[in-house]
Amino acid sequence: MCAKGADSRNFILGESDFFTAFNLVGVCAANTNVVVVSFSIEESHPHALLWGTCEDCTKYKYLYETQYIHYAAAGRSGGSDLVFRCELYPIGDDFDYLRNVAVYTIIQPTKDGKQVMPYDYRWGTGSMYFRTGHHTPVWYFDDKGIIHQPVSIGTLGKRERNNILHSRILSVPDDWLVCNGLILPDNYVDVGRFESIYGTCNRFRVYLSSTKSREEAMLARMAEYRGVMLEDIEARKVCGELSRQLFNTRDTRKLDATQRIMLAQQLRRQFKLAFRQLSTLVRLPETEIRTFVR
C-alpha cells in the first residue's frame, strides 16, 4: 500500500502529523484482519507492506485514508483541503518482486535524500529487522536523546489515550505499549514474516542496496497494475458505449451486480482503467472491483 506524492498533497505538514500517520498504522491493524509487515512514513506519502486478503487490505486502506483525513480536517489549519489517496498492489508468488517491494517500503527516506539510514529512521520500521543482541528501539528516545520506558496504553487517561489513537471509536488492546506518544510497532508488526522473505542477513543486505534496474522493473510492474486514469468525460463515454454494446443500455444504474462486474472486467481489459475509476463508473465498491477484476 502506498500513495503517490503528487496525488497526496499536504499529507505531512509538521511533527504532529507524523505522530498521527505513524500511530494510525497500528490503529488500523488492530481494527482489521491485516498484518503489517513493514512501513515508512514520509512527508508526501506512506509505504506499507501488508499481509491479508484483497478484501481485508482494501478495508485497511480505506480505514487509514478516512481516519487520517478526519484527523486533518478537524485538527489542523487547511485540513479540509487535504488530498490523500492510497493504492494497493498485489504481490503474488513472485519472491524476487516481493523482496524488492519489502525493502522498498523501508529505504524510501534514505533513497529520497534524507541524511538517515533506514535503521535510524524514526517514522518507519527499518530498525526492527535482522537485529542481533540487545538494542534500544529508536522510539524510546525523545528529541533530547533521553531514553523513556514504554507503558501500557490501558494505563493512560482517556484524553491522553484519544490523543494517541486519534479516534473515539477505534481502539487497540490495553496491553499495547506506547512510548513518547507513539504506539510501538512491536505490538503489531510481524518481524518474523519480513525476515522470512529474505531468509539470511546477507540476502537482506543485497536487496537493501538494490540496483536502479531492480527498482525500475518493480515500479514498472506497479504502474502496469495501477492502470490509467482517463478524464472523467472520456471515461464515462467509453463506459457508456461498452455498456451499450454488452447490455443494450448506457446507464450502468440499470445493470445488476453481475453485469456491472462484467462491465468492469471489460473496461479493465480493454482500457487498463484504474480500480478507483472503475468503481465510480460501474457504481460498485472498490472492494468488489479488486476482488473480481484483475
HELIX and SHEET records of a PDB file:
HELIX    1   1 GLY A    5  ASP A    7  5                                   3    
HELIX    2   2 GLU A   15  ALA A   30  1                                  16    
HELIX    3   3 CYS A   54  GLY A   75  1                                  22    
HELIX    4   4 GLY A   79  ASP A   81  5                                   3    
HELIX    5   5 PHE A   95  LYS A  111  1                                  17    
HELIX    6   6 PRO A  118  ASP A  120  5                                   3    
HELIX    7   7 GLY A  126  MET A  128  5                                   3    
HELIX    8   8 VAL A  138  TYR A  140  5                                   3    
HELIX    9   9 ILE A  153  THR A  155  5                                   3    
HELIX   10  10 LYS A  158  LEU A  165  1                                   8    
HELIX   11  11 PRO A  185  ASN A  187  5                                   3    
HELIX   12  12 VAL A  191  TYR A  198  1                                   8    
HELIX   13  13 CYS A  201  LEU A  208  1                                   8    
HELIX   14  14 LYS A  212  ARG A  226  1                                  15    
HELIX   15  15 ASP A  232  PHE A  247  1                                  16    
HELIX   16  16 THR A  252  LYS A  254  5                                   3    
HELIX   17  17 ALA A  257  PHE A  271  1                                  15    
HELIX   18  18 PHE A  275  VAL A  282  1                                   8    
HELIX   19  19 GLU A  286  PHE A  292  1                                   7    
SHEET    1   A 2 VAL A  35  ILE A  41  0                                        
SHEET    2   A 2 PRO A  46  TRP A  51 -1                                        
SHEET    1   B 3 VAL A 151  SER A 152  0                                        
SHEET    2   B 3 LEU A 177  CYS A 179 -1                                        
SHEET    3   B 3 LEU A 182  ILE A 183 -1                                        
END                                                                             
